[in-house]
Amino acid sequence: MKRRTLIKGLATGLSSLYLSNLYARNLLTTQSIPRMAPGPFKPTWDSLGQYQVPDWFRDAKFGIWAHWGPQCQPEHGDWYARGMYEEGSDHYKYHLQKYGHPSKFGFKDVINEWKAENWQPEELVALYKKAGAKYFMAMANHHDNLDLYDSKYHRWNSTKLGPKKDIVDGWAKAAKEQGLPFGVTVHASHAWTWYEVAQGSDKNGAYAGIPYDGNLTKAEGSNKWWNGYDPQELYAQRHALSKNHMWTIWGWANGANVPSKAYCDSFLNRTIDLIDKYDPELVYFDDNVLPLWPVSDAGLKIAAHLYNTSIKKHGKLQAALFGKILDEQQRKCMIWDIERGQSNQVEPLPWQTDTCIGGWHYDRRLYDNNGYKSAKTVIHTLADVVSKNGNLLLNIPVRGDGTIDSIERNVVEEVAAWMQINSEAIYSSRPWKVFGEGPAMESVAALTAQGFNEGKGKPFVAEDIRFTARGKTLYAIMLGWPANSSALIKSLAASGQVGTVSHVSLLGSDRVNFEQTSEGLKVQLPEQPPCKEAVVLKIEGAIV
């Protein structure tokens, strides 16, 4: 009787028939709903507009991310759990060869294969701190809808299935051991439409018309490894298909099938539970604006809860929350994140680029074909982003077993070597009056959607310089070593626009000879650079 009474209480606004269906599919449970944290922030745009980016985040500049989950197990790249159901696609063909047909071996079975048997989070996070990371972020779930933590509201989670480990807890403890602020990234709001392909079937060949495993129900799990688990809770299906491709319906428009209230409430509960249980300082959403906006206010509630929780813990707001494709008002409510891209100007508010040295999920082909970004590219990106008032969040893809490969490790070590010499030009810096100079200044491609403009401009050369400032000290980050070891910084020409330079040194070396003329600041450098990838001039004087 108590069970029925509680279910009735949860069912306000839902028909009894719909509720019974949800209960049968484990989308509603008898566990208590998490309480929203009280405080000054309310789940409205006006209230969230009080947000101020915490100074620690502005000073940190560089974070490293483990975008790691079961889609790394096949080692075949990003969006595997969707692509394996798209007949004829690269992932589909690979899946047939490695695992078999998705009507027989679906993504739920990939989850079962993922064991994370060689994962050592303490070693990896220590390596990332050595590389200069000032915060660390871990994926809490992806569009594949597996929670990577001890989830109270979602049975499909990594403590019960796959590795049977609390992945978020392991990362959180490793970050705490290194004294790094810890963050989580949340992507699962889109499972509703992202997984629709799992409802399908082949149109051609021997399996034509045979449904993929996204159509399975809990009742069909008898004598299977997943007995007692409802595939529909993972695949989030049993609804009409959206009318357009995933890319065009990301913002829940243009023909998207709108998720049910129960689905939105489940996502809200899962995310509040995540915040309460692991106490992250940073939360990243892979969503336009906030998750499920504008069809639900779940994202607004999560934002207010995170901010109020942070105030209660610290006595002031220390949390960092990220969203994409934000308008002017929304950028006051959270931190604007640009995926795989960058701005072409100094932004008035702090922002972040998130990018990766390879694919988001581990792809063995990038290792085999030496396809990773180089340390040079990472450092140039960092300098460019920081010069424009941004931070860089860099993903190092993790293999299914929990390790990174030798090439990735070399990239991290090279970044570490550069940061040991030049980090004072990065940490705690602020933009100067111009972000830089050089031939690549005007070549930044326009942003498309949430980003995706990296690598589309001119390559950086020695004449490309990015500026950062700390008080009255100016740093000129030269993105190459100039010919004849002679540099000219045109932005520092003797004029009324800048003061008189009194001292110039090369980080990792010594004081250098210079002359400030009407053409610019002429600097004679030593014969050999103190480091590869980029060098930094430390310039002092009455710089205005």
Order of alpha helices (4+ residues) and beta strands (2+ residues): alpha-alpha-alpha-alpha-beta-alpha-alpha-alpha-alpha-beta-alpha-beta-alpha-alpha-alpha-beta-alpha-beta-beta-beta-alpha-alpha-beta-alpha-beta-beta-beta-beta-beta-beta-beta-beta
